[in-house]
Amino acid sequence: MLIKLAGPAMLLAALIGPAGAAEPLPDAIAAPGESVVLSVHAEGAQVYECKAAADGKLAWAFREPIATLLSEGKTIGRHYAGPNWELADGSAVVGKAIGNAPGTTVADIPWLKLEVTAHRGSGTLTPVDTVQRINTQGGKLDGACDKAGEFRSSPYSADYVFLKKG
């Protein structure tokens, strides 16, 4: 179906829906009163290791993310274990998950709210207090595995929103 739009206001209205606002984030990951410092898209993989679970059976356990951070199609940084986000300008943050909400489908890793616990360098990420992981696609790896110590990765993408308080 082709929709004819009359100007940018109509396009914006079509993109954000009839209510006149974008869908609110789930309460568990919302950051009311915080403002966006940077929003990036990430493409990469969630890495899992085959380990004995609490019941003694082998299962895939999350180990680390490995992703490229993109802005307007250009690589501007990376995301890796910690979790760490590091930009080409030398600024970096480490986060700790403080909230989560289910992904859109059962194959999608959860949406997260992370509190920044450490800063390195100076640059764009210097004032950041909170990181949100939203719009996840893929990344889950469930089920049994055969050999302890084996690794497997599951491709994923997500958007990361870096916020500051005040």
Residue, then its C-alpha position, 0 to 999 in steps of 0.5 A: m500500500l502506498i501512502k501519499l504524505a503531505g509534507p514533513a509534518m505528515l511524515l513525522a505523524a506517520l512515523i510516530g503513530p496516531a497518538g502523536a508520540a513515540e511508543p514509551l519504553p517499558d518502565a523497567i528501562a525508562a530513564p525519566g528526566e534524562s537527556v540523550v547524549l548519543s544514540v548509536h546502532a550496534e551490529g555484532a554477536q553475543v558470545y556464549e560458552c558451554k558450561a554446567a548449569a545449576d542442575g549439572k547439565l551443560a547449557w549455553a551461558f552468556r560470556e560477552p558481547i562483541a559489536t561495532l557501534l555505528s552512526e549514520g552507517k559509519t563505525i564510531g566505536r565498539h562494544y565488548a565485555g564489561p560491558n564496555w562502550e568505547l568511542a573513537d574519540g577516546s571516551a568510554v563507559v562501563g555499565k551494570a544492568i539495573g533493569n530489563a524488559p523482554g525483546t520483541t520476539v523470543a529470539d531477541i535478547p532483552w532490552l536493558k537499562l544500565e547504570v554507568t559505573a566507570h568512565r575512561g578518557s574524555g569525549t562524547l561519553t564523558p557526561v553519560d550516566t545511563v545506557q539503554r539497549i533497545n530495539t534488539q534483534g537476535g542474539k539469544l542462544d538457548g538449549a543444551c550443548d555437547k562439550a564444556g568450554e565450547f564457544r558459539s556466537s549468535p548475531y544480534s543488532a541493537d540500538y544503544v542510547f547514552l543518557k545524562k541526568g539533569 
